[in-house]
Amino acid sequence: MLGATVMPHNFYLHSAIVIRRVADQGLMERLSPTASRLESQNPGEAVVASEDHVRRQELECLYSAIDCAVALNAAFFINAAILITAASSFWANHIVVTTLQEAHALLERVLPMRLWGRLEVAPLAFGIALIAAGQSSTLTGTLAGQYVMEGFLGLTMRMWQQRLLTRLSAVVPSALAIIFLGPQSTYRLLILSQVVLSLQLPFAMIPMIRFTSSKTLMGQRFASGVTVRICAWASAAFIVVLNLWMAGVLMVDASRALSSRSVGSIVLGMFSIPVFVYLLGLLAWLCLHRGFENLSRA
């Protein structure tokens, strides 16, 4: 549920949305360092423009925080409702569901409701929910990918190219899994994607906490306070502990794979252990490296 609700790329998406809302070319030109001439000639006007811009930033940050809180809480309750419904419908009736295909087929048996005597309501709602979830995740992934490539890598792509790349990155692995492993592999691929998203959360969350806690970078009025920093680091630590526990389970499976005789199991085990050690070192570097403070001073 954590990986399905909180996606790491949405951190950058929300920041980009707020920046685009706040951006005002007229004010930014008057507040830019190259416009110090205006400040020297009309200091009162520059101060008023600066205060208006800061108040606008505060309102946009407040609205964005409310928007994120409402959206995430709504998503959490929706996911919880899905789990509760699945538990009451399948687990209570001693029905084991391991694939999406089985869930679709069993929904009609467990929830026998029809419209106009023919239309199966439960499987139809299940399919519409999957399509809506796919469209929503593709939309946010496309926008966040565009902002990351433009902001971090300096790459610009046309919108249709961005959409095509995002679609192919989602469709190709799914198609290959279905072709070589069968339709039942889609469920495992879906679970794996949520696990990967959950593992990526600390690597997006910790730099964001360190950046927003810097008064040099954010300013006195926008830097995170003590309460926010404590809650943010506690949330990050909680996510890291959950990921370490999950990684420990995967490491045990990898060690068992190494003890087996198959070539695929040995390759999988030899690959997963170095990756785990590398990610753990990278996480420690993000927490302890002093480069964030140096970047803030720059």
N, C-alpha and C positions, 0 to 999 in steps of 0.2 A: 504493500500500500504506500510506503514511503517513496519508492521510486516511481510509482504510478501517479502520485499526487504532486510532489515537488520535483520538478525537472530542473537540472542545473542550468540549461541554456536559457531558461526563463528569467534568471537573474539579470542577464544582459539585455534581454528583451524589454523588461520593465524599465531598466535604466535608459535605454534608447527611446522608449515612448515618452518618458518624463522629459528628457533632453529636447526632443522634438516639440513638445508642448510649450516648454519654457522659452525656446529660442525665439528671439525677437531681433531681427537684424538692426533695426533702428537703435534699440537700447544697447545691443552688443557693440555696435560701432562706437557709441558714445562712451562705453565703459572699457573699451579695449586700451591697451597700453599705448598704441599708436595715436590715440586721440587725447593725449594729455594736454594738448593745446586747448581743447574745449574746457577742460577742468581749470586751467590757469586763467582763461578768459571769463568763464561763467561758473565759478565754484558752486554757487547755490543750486543751479540747474543740474549740475553733475551729481550733487548729493541727493537731490530729490529723485533723479532717475535711478541712482543706485539703490535707494531705499525701496522704490517701487519694484525694481527688479528682484530684490531680495524677498519682499513680501510675496511676489508672484511665485518665486521658487518655493517658499514655505507652503503656500496653498497647494501647489502642484504635488509636492512631496506628501502632504497630508491626504489629498485625494487619491494618490497612488497607493498609499498605505491602506486606506480604507478599501479601495478596489481589490487589492491583493488579499486582504484579510477576509473579505466577503467571498471572493472566488475560491480561495483555498479551503475555507470552512465549508462552503457548499460542496466542493469536490470531495472533501473528507466524509461528509454525511452521505453523499451519493454512493461512494465506495463502501461505506459501512452498511448502507441499506442493501447494496448488492450482496455483500457477504452474509448479512443476516437472512436475506431471502433465500440465498443458496443453501445456507445451513438448515433453515426450516423446511425447505422443499426437498433437498437431496439427502442431507445427513440424517434428518429425522426419519426418513423413509428407508434408510440403509441402502442408499444408492451411491455408488462410487462413480465419480465423473473425473476423467483424466484428460480429456481433449475437448476442444470447442465443438467438434462435431457431435460428440456424445451429449454435451449440454444442450445443443440445439434440438437434437432428436428427443431427448427426455423431457424437455420443457412442456411439450404438448401432453405428455402422459401425466406429468405432475400437476400442471396448471391447464386443465382442459377447458379453455374458454375460446369461443368462436364468435365472429361477427358475421351476420347474415347467413349463418349456418355453414359457412365454408372457410372463411378466413381465420387462420390460427393466430391468435393474438400474441401469445407468449413468444413463439419463435420469431414472429415479425418484429416485435419490440426489441428482441435480442439482436436481430440483424441490423435494425436501424441504429441501435446504440453503438454497435461496432463500427458502422460506417461513420457516424457522427464523431466518435472518438478518433478514428483515423484521420478524418478531415481536420479536426481541431489540432491534433498533434503535428500534422503536416504543415498547417498554417503557421503555428508558433515556431516549429523547427526551421521553416523557410525564412521567416523574418529574422529570427535570432542568428541563423547562419549568415544572412546578409550583413547584419550589423557586426558580427565577429570578424568576417572576412574583410569588411571595409575598415573597421576600426583597428584591429590587431595586425592584419596582414597587408592592408592597403590594396586589396583586390576588389575590383568592381566587375560585376556580372549583370547581364540583362535579366529581367525578371523571369522570362521563360526559361533561360538557362538555369537559373537558381531553382525553379520549380522542377525542371527535368532532373537535375542532380539530386534533389531531395527525394523525388519519387523513386528514382532508380536505386538510391541507397537503401530504400525501404522494400522495394518490390523484388530486387534481384536476390538478396539473401533469402527472402521468403520463398521465392520460386525455386531456388536451388535446394532449399531444405525439403520442399514438397516433392521435387523430382527425385532426389537421391535418398531421402529418408522416409517419404510417405506423408500423407496428410496429417497423421497424428503428431508430426514433428512441429507443427505450427504452435501448439500449446507450449512446448518446451522453449521454442524460440521466443515466444511472448514473455514467458517467465524470465528467460535470460536477458532480454532487453530491459526489464524492470530492475533486475539485479545490477546490470551495468550502469544504469542511471543512478541507482542508489550508491554505488561505489564511486561515481564521479561527483556526487554532491559535495564532499569535503573539499575537493580541489577547486570548486567554484565558490564555495561558501567562505573558506578561510581567507583567501585574498580579499574578498569583498568586506569581511569584518575588519581586516587590518587597514584597508583603504578608508573606509567610512569612520574609523576610530581616529584617524590622523587629523589633528586640528590644523596642521600646516597645509594639508591637501584640501580638506573640506571647509576650513574656516571655523571660527568659534561658534557660529550659530547653527551650522549644519553637521558638525561632528557628532558622532554618537555619544550619548551620555553614559554614565556609569551603569545605570540599570539596564540600558539597551545592550551594552557590551557584555555584561554578566549573562544576560539571557541568551545573547547570540553565541558566546563561547560555550555556554552550557548545552545549547542545542547542537552545536558543532561537535562537542565531545560525545554527546549521546549518539549522534549519527556515526561517529568514528568507532565507538564501542560496538554498535550493532554491525558495522561493516567488518570489524576485526573478528567478531564472533562468526559471522558468515564466512569470512575468508579462512578462519580456522577450520571450519567444517570442510571447505573446499580443499584445504591443505591435507586434511586427513584422507579425503578421497584420492587426492593426488599421490599420497604416499602408498595407499593401497594399490593404485594403478601402477606405481613403480615396482611393487612386489609381484605383479602379475607378469606373464610371459609375452603378452601380445605387444607388437611393435607400436600400435596406435596408443595404447595405454602408457607405454614408456615415454613416447614423444610428448603426450599430453602432460604427464607429470613433470618431465624435465622443462617444459615450457612454462607451466603455471608457477612453479617455485621461484625462478628468477624474476618473473613479473611481479609476484607478490612482494618480494624483497625490494625491488625497484620502486614500487608504488609506496611502500612504507617509508623508504628513504626520502622520496619526493614530498610526502606529507610532512615529515619532520622538517624538511628544508623550508616549506611554506610557513610553518609555524615559527621558526627560529631565525630565518634569514633577515639580515638588516637592510637588505636592498630596498624594501618598501619605504623605510624612513628616508633613505637617500633619494629615492624617486620623488618623495613628497617635497623634499627641500629643493629639488630641481624644478 
